[in-house]
Amino acid sequence: MSEEKLNVTAYLKTQCGWSGGVRAILAKYNLEYTEKDIIQNPAFRWEMEQKSGQPLSPCVEINGTMLPDVSGEEVEQYLIEKSLVKQDSAEVDVSINSSCTDEQHVQMEKDAAGGGISFT
């Protein structure tokens, strides 16, 4: 397993099944990371799109490698395959591979009120 300190930036939505799964995996492995909420700050969305080359989220950058449009499950798989963490069989309290619910879409639209963003 790598002894280096990881530099992790996660481009996430405020309310999102996929984003929740990414947060859960980063917490499971007790990884420090910078969260950039692309709903609350459109500049973060632009930054994410420039770095990843596409508009879908979540995106997670780990030590300069961008994982675009990724689930928590995929983040965990990457971390293990690259020997950045030791596999942990502990369960998390949210799905790590699940889309947003209708309720989350409604909440995102409220959060982005007036921003012209539609999630449905």
N, C-alpha and C positions, 0 to 999 in steps of 0.2 A: 504494500500500500504506500502511496505517495506521502511524504512528510511535508510537502509544500503547503503553504497557506493558500487557499483558494480565493480567487477574486471572482465573485459572482454578482451579476446584475440581472434582475428579473423584471421584465416588462410585462406587467399584469393588469387585469381589469379589477376594479373595486369589488364587484360582485360577479363571479363567474365560476362555473364548475371546474373548467380546466385550470384557471388561476388558483383556485382553492386546492387542487391536487398538487400543483407545483409548490405552493406554500407548505403543504403538509409534508412533502418529501424533504424540502430544505430544513424544516423543523425536526423531522424524524432523525436526520443526520447531524442536527445541531450546527448547521452551516450558517455562518454570518453571510448576509447578502444585502445588496442595495436594491430596494424595491422602487420601481418607477411605474406609477399608476397612470396608464395611458388614457383613462377616462377623465381623471381629475386634472391632468396636465397634457393638453394636446401636443406640446413640444416633445414630450416623451414618446408619443405615438410616432411623430415625424422621425425622431432619432432612431426608434426601433425599426421603422420601415427602411431608413437609410442603411442601417447596419445589417439587417436581415435580407434586404432585397425583396420583401413581400409585406402585405398588410395584416396578416393573421397573427393572433396572439393566443397564448403566451409565447414569448421568446425568452430564452435564458442564455446569457453569455457567461461562459465559464473559462477563466484564464485566456480570454481572447477568442475562444471558439463559440460561435453563435449557433444555438439550437433553435431553429425557427418553428413556429406553430407546433409546440411540443406539449405533451401531457406530463403529469407528475410521474407516471409510470416510465415514460421515455427518459425523463431527467434521471431517475433512479438507475435505469439500465445504463445510461451513458457514464454516470459516476462510478458504477461498479466495473463496467468493461474497461474503463481507463485507469482502474485501480486508484481512484481518488478518494473512495470510501470503502470500508469493509461492509459487505452485505449484512443487513440487519433484518431479521424476520419479524420484528415488532410491527403490529398493525397500527394504522392511522385511523382517525375518527371520521374521515371523509373519503369519498371515492377519489382515486388518483388518476382515473381515466374516464371522466364523465363530462358531458357538455353542460351548458347552462340550463337551468330549469326555466319555465315560463315566468315564475316569480322573480328570478334573478334578472331576466330580460326587462321586466317591468321596473324593477329597482334601478337598473342601469339607465333606462330612459329617463326616470325621475332625476337621477344624479346628473345626467347630461342635459337637463332641461334647457331649452333654448339653443342648444349646440347643434341642432340639425342632425343628430346621430340617431339612427334607427337600428335596433338589434333584432328585429323580427323579420 
